[in-house]
């Protein structure tokens, strides 16, 4: 979607570590379809959720995409991303774990901009919209059992990330036969927004 693409373009333009990298737009990353609430104000949707006796985020407006549908879409993206990493970066390493030599350590809640990037051989930047990323964060924590940074408030994790909020995760990848899959995931920081306040 337009705002996510513009944000990605700005990151690629102004971040020296991303210089010259190609950008791929994937429809699997599209924001949640909010049905009859599409294009409306956030407060209106919160009011709809309250009237339906449900909490927001997590509420599905009539004709909207359910959390389960969004999660399935994210899982397709996740598998596609892992296979792309395999095809572009794994080369002929054979089976076994990747050469990621980063030991997950306790991270501060906010973290520093470069926490978790040194010594990591492959980096992937994913830019998406808040409700979609909220579903992705739930998938990481609830299904992939990703530990959160020490002292991180879980209610904050389960809130929608602020616009241009940053999350960083470290993955350990394993190759079995012709398939790469994640054998471990660690959250370095989540919903960092100090770059917006400056």
Residue pairs with C-beta under 8 A, 6 or more apart in sequence:
1 30
1 31
1 129
3 129
4 29
4 31
4 127
4 128
4 129
5 23
5 25
5 127
7 127
7 164
8 23
8 125
8 127
9 23
11 18
11 125
11 127
12 18
12 19
12 21
12 23
17 117
17 123
18 125
26 77
26 80
28 73
28 74
28 76
28 77
28 80
29 77
29 126
29 127
29 128
29 132
30 129
30 132
31 128
31 129
31 130
31 131
31 132
32 64
32 65
32 70
32 129
32 131
32 132
32 135
33 64
33 65
34 40
34 45
34 61
34 64
34 65
34 131
35 60
35 61
35 62
35 63
35 64
35 65
36 61
36 62
36 63
36 64
37 44
37 45
37 48
37 61
37 64
38 64
45 56
45 59
45 61
46 56
48 59
48 61
49 55
49 56
49 58
49 59
50 56
52 59
57 131
57 134
57 158
57 159
57 160
58 67
60 66
60 67
67 135
67 138
70 131
70 132
70 135
71 135
71 138
71 139
74 132
74 135
74 136
74 139
75 139
78 139
81 124
81 126
82 173
82 180
82 181
82 182
83 179
83 180
85 122
85 124
85 173
85 180
86 175
86 179
86 180
89 121
89 122
90 98
90 175
90 180
93 99
93 175
94 175
95 175
95 176
95 177
96 174
96 175
97 172
97 173
97 174
97 183
98 121
98 122
98 172
98 173
98 174
98 175
99 121
100 119
100 120
100 121
100 170
100 171
100 172
100 173
101 119
102 116
102 118
102 119
102 120
102 170
104 147
104 170
104 184
104 186
106 149
106 150
107 115
107 116
107 149
107 150
107 187
107 188
107 189
108 149
108 150
108 151
108 189
109 149
109 150
109 151
109 152
109 153
109 189
110 189
110 192
110 194
111 149
111 168
111 188
111 189
111 192
113 195
115 168
115 188
115 189
116 168
116 170
116 188
116 189
117 123
117 168
120 170
128 136
130 160
130 161
130 163
130 165
131 160
133 160
133 161
133 167
134 158
134 159
134 160
134 161
137 157
137 158
137 161
137 167
137 190
138 158
140 146
140 169
140 185
140 187
141 148
141 157
141 187
144 182
144 185
145 185
146 169
146 185
146 186
146 187
147 186
147 187
148 154
148 157
148 187
148 190
149 187
149 188
149 189
149 190
152 187
152 190
156 190
156 191
157 190
157 191
159 191
161 167
161 190
161 191
162 191
162 193
162 196
163 196
164 193
164 195
164 196
165 191
165 192
165 193
165 196
166 189
166 191
166 192
166 193
166 195
167 187
167 189
167 190
167 191
167 192
168 187
168 188
168 189
169 185
169 186
169 187
169 188
170 185
170 186
170 188
171 182
171 184
171 185
172 182
172 183
172 184
172 185
173 180
173 181
173 182
173 183
174 180
174 181
174 182
174 183
